[in-house]
């Protein structure tokens, strides 16, 4: 557990201290933003398989309850297939970013942090959640390998 916390602290510390050369990463912040928008679109479609497809194998999820490792996308899909019906039953309809910042740490690693607002079908706020993701470039795609949910006030402000 302490090694995981140390790794998280290092990743988040690097967000503010690593300069990214534009000639190395080109337009990749936009590509990461597009992936994160598509991820929230999958949430709005209530598509567990699509949501799971955004994750690297293996991936770590950290919540206030602690870290969980999901080794495969099949395990991710099983998790989201169980989670979504309960949220829908409580009134969850759509999901969108209220704010989102992306920082490339190097040519293959990015951090995205922001606030997601989930709404009911009448447009009222169902949930407002702070989330931070660390992504890895796999060829042309970016995949989430670390996700953390937290208070909206704890969102990282990336440059």
Phi and psi restraints in degrees (value plus and minus 20) as a CYANA .aco file:
   2 UNK   PHI     -86.1   -46.1
   2 UNK   PSI     -51.7   -11.7
   3 UNK   PHI     -86.3   -46.3
   3 UNK   PSI     -59.3   -19.3
   4 UNK   PHI     -84.5   -44.5
   4 UNK   PSI     -65.0   -25.0
   5 UNK   PHI     -82.1   -42.1
   5 UNK   PSI     -61.3   -21.3
   6 UNK   PHI     -81.3   -41.3
   6 UNK   PSI     -62.4   -22.4
   7 UNK   PHI     -83.0   -43.0
   7 UNK   PSI     -65.3   -25.3
   8 UNK   PHI     -80.5   -40.5
   8 UNK   PSI     -65.0   -25.0
   9 UNK   PHI     -80.9   -40.9
   9 UNK   PSI     -61.1   -21.1
  10 UNK   PHI     -83.7   -43.7
  10 UNK   PSI     -66.5   -26.5
  11 UNK   PHI     -78.8   -38.8
  11 UNK   PSI     -67.0   -27.0
  12 UNK   PHI     -90.7   -50.7
  12 UNK   PSI     -54.0   -14.0
  13 UNK   PHI     -84.2   -44.2
  13 UNK   PSI     -62.4   -22.4
  14 UNK   PHI     -82.5   -42.5
  14 UNK   PSI     -47.2    -7.2
  15 UNK   PHI     -74.8   -34.8
  15 UNK   PSI     -58.0   -18.0
  16 UNK   PHI    -115.8   -75.8
  16 UNK   PSI     -25.8    14.2
  17 UNK   PHI    -139.2   -99.2
  17 UNK   PSI     -30.2     9.8
  18 UNK   PHI    -118.1   -78.1
  18 UNK   PSI     103.5   143.5
  19 UNK   PHI    -106.4   -66.4
  19 UNK   PSI     114.7   154.7
  20 UNK   PHI    -127.1   -87.1
  20 UNK   PSI     104.4   144.4
  21 UNK   PHI     -96.1   -56.1
  21 UNK   PSI     108.6   148.6
  22 UNK   PHI     -81.5   -41.5
  22 UNK   PSI     -52.2   -12.2
  23 UNK   PHI     -91.9   -51.9
  23 UNK   PSI     -37.5     2.5
  24 UNK   PHI    -104.7   -64.7
  24 UNK   PSI     -63.0   -23.0
  25 UNK   PHI    -123.5   -83.5
  25 UNK   PSI     -35.2     4.8
  26 UNK   PHI      33.5    73.5
  26 UNK   PSI    -149.1  -109.1
  27 UNK   PHI    -112.0   -72.0
  27 UNK   PSI       2.0    42.0
  28 UNK   PHI     -84.8   -44.8
  28 UNK   PSI     -50.8   -10.8
  29 UNK   PHI     -76.7   -36.7
  29 UNK   PSI     -58.1   -18.1
  30 UNK   PHI     -85.3   -45.3
  30 UNK   PSI     -58.7   -18.7
  31 UNK   PHI     -83.1   -43.1
  31 UNK   PSI     -61.1   -21.1
  32 UNK   PHI     -86.7   -46.7
  32 UNK   PSI     -62.9   -22.9
  33 UNK   PHI     -78.0   -38.0
  33 UNK   PSI     -63.0   -23.0
  34 UNK   PHI     -82.6   -42.6
  34 UNK   PSI     -60.1   -20.1
  35 UNK   PHI     -83.1   -43.1
  35 UNK   PSI     -64.1   -24.1
  36 UNK   PHI     -87.7   -47.7
  36 UNK   PSI     -54.8   -14.8
  37 UNK   PHI     -86.8   -46.8
  37 UNK   PSI     -62.7   -22.7
  38 UNK   PHI     -83.8   -43.8
  38 UNK   PSI     -55.7   -15.7
  39 UNK   PHI     -79.9   -39.9
  39 UNK   PSI     -67.4   -27.4
  40 UNK   PHI     -87.2   -47.2
  40 UNK   PSI     -52.4   -12.4
  41 UNK   PHI     -81.1   -41.1
  41 UNK   PSI     -60.4   -20.4
  42 UNK   PHI     -82.8   -42.8
  42 UNK   PSI     -57.5   -17.5
  43 UNK   PHI     -81.7   -41.7
  43 UNK   PSI     -63.2   -23.2
  44 UNK   PHI     -85.6   -45.6
  44 UNK   PSI     -47.1    -7.1
  45 UNK   PHI    -104.9   -64.9
  45 UNK   PSI     -26.9    13.1
  46 UNK   PHI      39.9    79.9
  46 UNK   PSI      20.9    60.9
  47 UNK   PHI    -125.3   -85.3
  47 UNK   PSI      72.1   112.1
  48 UNK   PHI     -79.3   -39.3
  48 UNK   PSI     -59.4   -19.4
  49 UNK   PHI     -84.3   -44.3
  49 UNK   PSI     -64.2   -24.2
  50 UNK   PHI     -85.0   -45.0
  50 UNK   PSI     -63.0   -23.0
  51 UNK   PHI     -78.7   -38.7
  51 UNK   PSI     -67.6   -27.6
  52 UNK   PHI     -81.0   -41.0
  52 UNK   PSI     -51.0   -11.0
  53 UNK   PHI     -86.4   -46.4
  53 UNK   PSI     -33.9     6.1
  54 UNK   PHI    -104.2   -64.2
  54 UNK   PSI     -24.5    15.5
  55 UNK   PHI    -120.5   -80.5
  55 UNK   PSI     121.3   161.3
  56 UNK   PHI     -92.9   -52.9
  56 UNK   PSI     140.5   180.5
  57 UNK   PHI    -134.6   -94.6
  57 UNK   PSI      96.9   136.9
  58 UNK   PHI    -101.8   -61.8
  58 UNK   PSI     151.1   191.1
  59 UNK   PHI    -156.7  -116.7
  59 UNK   PSI     132.9   172.9
  60 UNK   PHI    -136.7   -96.7
  60 UNK   PSI     114.5   154.5
  61 UNK   PHI    -136.6   -96.6
  61 UNK   PSI     109.9   149.9
  62 UNK   PHI    -139.3   -99.3
  62 UNK   PSI     105.0   145.0
  63 UNK   PHI    -150.6  -110.6
  63 UNK   PSI     155.6   195.6
  64 UNK   PHI     -76.8   -36.8
  64 UNK   PSI     -40.8    -0.8
  65 UNK   PHI    -100.6   -60.6
  65 UNK   PSI     -31.8     8.2
  66 UNK   PHI     100.3   140.3
  66 UNK   PSI     156.2   196.2
  67 UNK   PHI    -102.8   -62.8
  67 UNK   PSI     127.5   167.5
  68 UNK   PHI    -155.8  -115.8
  68 UNK   PSI     113.0   153.0
  69 UNK   PHI    -121.5   -81.5
  69 UNK   PSI     109.3   149.3
  70 UNK   PHI    -137.0   -97.0
  70 UNK   PSI      93.1   133.1
  71 UNK   PHI     -94.1   -54.1
  71 UNK   PSI     -45.8    -5.8
  72 UNK   PHI    -154.6  -114.6
  72 UNK   PSI     142.7   182.7
  73 UNK   PHI     -86.9   -46.9
  73 UNK   PSI     -49.2    -9.2
  74 UNK   PHI     -81.8   -41.8
  74 UNK   PSI     -62.6   -22.6
  75 UNK   PHI     -85.8   -45.8
  75 UNK   PSI     -57.6   -17.6
  76 UNK   PHI     -81.7   -41.7
  76 UNK   PSI     -66.9   -26.9
  77 UNK   PHI     -82.3   -42.3
  77 UNK   PSI     -60.5   -20.5
  78 UNK   PHI     -80.6   -40.6
  78 UNK   PSI     -63.8   -23.8
  79 UNK   PHI     -80.7   -40.7
  79 UNK   PSI     -72.3   -32.3
  80 UNK   PHI     -88.3   -48.3
  80 UNK   PSI     -52.0   -12.0
  81 UNK   PHI     -84.5   -44.5
  81 UNK   PSI     -49.8    -9.8
  82 UNK   PHI    -102.8   -62.8
  82 UNK   PSI     -53.0   -13.0
  83 UNK   PHI     -96.4   -56.4
  83 UNK   PSI     -65.8   -25.8
  84 UNK   PHI     -78.2   -38.2
  84 UNK   PSI     -66.7   -26.7
  85 UNK   PHI     -77.2   -37.2
  85 UNK   PSI     -58.3   -18.3
  86 UNK   PHI     -85.4   -45.4
  86 UNK   PSI     -61.3   -21.3
  87 UNK   PHI     -85.3   -45.3
  87 UNK   PSI     -63.3   -23.3
  88 UNK   PHI     -82.3   -42.3
  88 UNK   PSI     -62.3   -22.3
  89 UNK   PHI     -80.7   -40.7
  89 UNK   PSI     -52.7   -12.7
  90 UNK   PHI    -100.3   -60.3
  90 UNK   PSI     -30.0    10.0
  91 UNK   PHI     101.2   141.2
  91 UNK   PSI     -23.3    16.7
  92 UNK   PHI     -83.0   -43.0
  92 UNK   PSI     109.8   149.8
  93 UNK   PHI    -141.8  -101.8
  93 UNK   PSI     -73.4   -33.4
  94 UNK   PHI    -154.8  -114.8
  94 UNK   PSI     145.3   185.3
  95 UNK   PHI    -161.2  -121.2
  95 UNK   PSI     117.2   157.2
  96 UNK   PHI    -173.0  -133.0
  96 UNK   PSI     136.6   176.6
  97 UNK   PHI     -95.5   -55.5
  97 UNK   PSI     110.8   150.8
  98 UNK   PHI    -106.5   -66.5
  98 UNK   PSI     -59.1   -19.1
  99 UNK   PHI    -170.0  -130.0
  99 UNK   PSI     131.2   171.2
 100 UNK   PHI    -178.9  -138.9
 100 UNK   PSI     105.5   145.5
 101 UNK   PHI    -138.4   -98.4
 101 UNK   PSI     124.3   164.3
 102 UNK   PHI    -147.3  -107.3
 102 UNK   PSI     117.7   157.7
 103 UNK   PHI    -152.3  -112.3
 103 UNK   PSI     105.8   145.8
 104 UNK   PHI    -102.8   -62.8
 104 UNK   PSI     111.4   151.4
 105 UNK   PHI    -110.6   -70.6
 105 UNK   PSI     -51.5   -11.5
 106 UNK   PHI    -181.5  -141.5
 106 UNK   PSI    -189.3  -149.3
 107 UNK   PHI     -86.2   -46.2
 107 UNK   PSI     -37.6     2.4
 108 UNK   PHI    -142.9  -102.9
 108 UNK   PSI     -20.2    19.8
 109 UNK   PHI    -149.4  -109.4
 109 UNK   PSI     113.9   153.9
 110 UNK   PHI    -158.1  -118.1
 110 UNK   PSI     133.6   173.6
 111 UNK   PHI    -139.3   -99.3
 111 UNK   PSI     113.4   153.4
 112 UNK   PHI    -144.9  -104.9
 112 UNK   PSI     110.2   150.2
 113 UNK   PHI    -159.8  -119.8
 113 UNK   PSI     115.7   155.7
 114 UNK   PHI    -192.8  -152.8
 114 UNK   PSI    -188.9  -148.9
 115 UNK   PHI    -136.5   -96.5
 115 UNK   PSI     107.9   147.9
 116 UNK   PHI    -123.9   -83.9
 116 UNK   PSI     114.4   154.4
 117 UNK   PHI    -133.2   -93.2
 117 UNK   PSI     101.2   141.2
 118 UNK   PHI    -121.5   -81.5
 118 UNK   PSI     114.6   154.6
 119 UNK   PHI    -139.6   -99.6
 119 UNK   PSI     136.3   176.3
 120 UNK   PHI    -101.8   -61.8
 120 UNK   PSI     150.7   190.7
 121 UNK   PHI     -84.4   -44.4
 121 UNK   PSI     -42.9    -2.9
 122 UNK   PHI    -104.8   -64.8
 122 UNK   PSI     -18.2    21.8
 123 UNK   PHI      72.4   112.4
 123 UNK   PSI     -30.5     9.5
 124 UNK   PHI     -90.9   -50.9
 124 UNK   PSI     136.4   176.4
 125 UNK   PHI     -95.2   -55.2
 125 UNK   PSI     103.7   143.7
 126 UNK   PHI    -107.6   -67.6
 126 UNK   PSI     -64.3   -24.3
 127 UNK   PHI    -178.7  -138.7
 127 UNK   PSI     122.5   162.5
 128 UNK   PHI    -143.5  -103.5
 128 UNK   PSI      98.3   138.3
 129 UNK   PHI    -151.3  -111.3
 129 UNK   PSI     112.8   152.8
 130 UNK   PHI    -101.3   -61.3
 130 UNK   PSI     117.2   157.2
 131 UNK   PHI    -160.4  -120.4
 131 UNK   PSI     124.2   164.2
 132 UNK   PHI    -154.3  -114.3
 132 UNK   PSI     110.2   150.2
 133 UNK   PHI    -142.9  -102.9
 133 UNK   PSI     123.8   163.8
 134 UNK   PHI    -134.2   -94.2
 134 UNK   PSI     110.5   150.5
 135 UNK   PHI    -140.1  -100.1
 135 UNK   PSI     132.8   172.8
 136 UNK   PHI    -142.8  -102.8
 136 UNK   PSI     115.3   155.3
 137 UNK   PHI     -99.7   -59.7
 137 UNK   PSI     105.9   145.9
 138 UNK   PHI    -138.0   -98.0
 138 UNK   PSI      71.4   111.4
 139 UNK   PHI      49.1    89.1
 139 UNK   PSI    -139.1   -99.1
 140 UNK   PHI    -111.8   -71.8
 140 UNK   PSI     -30.2     9.8
 141 UNK   PHI    -122.3   -82.3
 141 UNK   PSI     138.4   178.4
 142 UNK   PHI    -131.9   -91.9
 142 UNK   PSI     111.5   151.5
 143 UNK   PHI    -143.3  -103.3
 143 UNK   PSI     122.3   162.3
 144 UNK   PHI     -97.1   -57.1
 144 UNK   PSI     104.3   144.3
 145 UNK   PHI    -133.6   -93.6
 145 UNK   PSI     -31.4     8.6
 146 UNK   PHI    -165.8  -125.8
 146 UNK   PSI     104.9   144.9
 147 UNK   PHI    -147.7  -107.7
 147 UNK   PSI     121.2   161.2
 148 UNK   PHI    -155.6  -115.6
 148 UNK   PSI     110.1   150.1
 149 UNK   PHI    -122.3   -82.3
 149 UNK   PSI     125.2   165.2
 150 UNK   PHI    -183.2  -143.2
 150 UNK   PSI    -199.0  -159.0
 151 UNK   PHI     -82.7   -42.7
 151 UNK   PSI     123.5   163.5
 152 UNK   PHI     -76.3   -36.3
 152 UNK   PSI     -48.8    -8.8
 153 UNK   PHI     -92.3   -52.3
 153 UNK   PSI     -33.2     6.8
 154 UNK   PHI    -116.7   -76.7
 154 UNK   PSI     -12.4    27.6
 155 UNK   PHI     -79.5   -39.5
 155 UNK   PSI     119.7   159.7
 156 UNK   PHI     -96.2   -56.2
 156 UNK   PSI     114.7   154.7
 157 UNK   PHI    -118.8   -78.8
 157 UNK   PSI      82.0   122.0
 158 UNK   PHI    -116.6   -76.6
 158 UNK   PSI     133.2   173.2
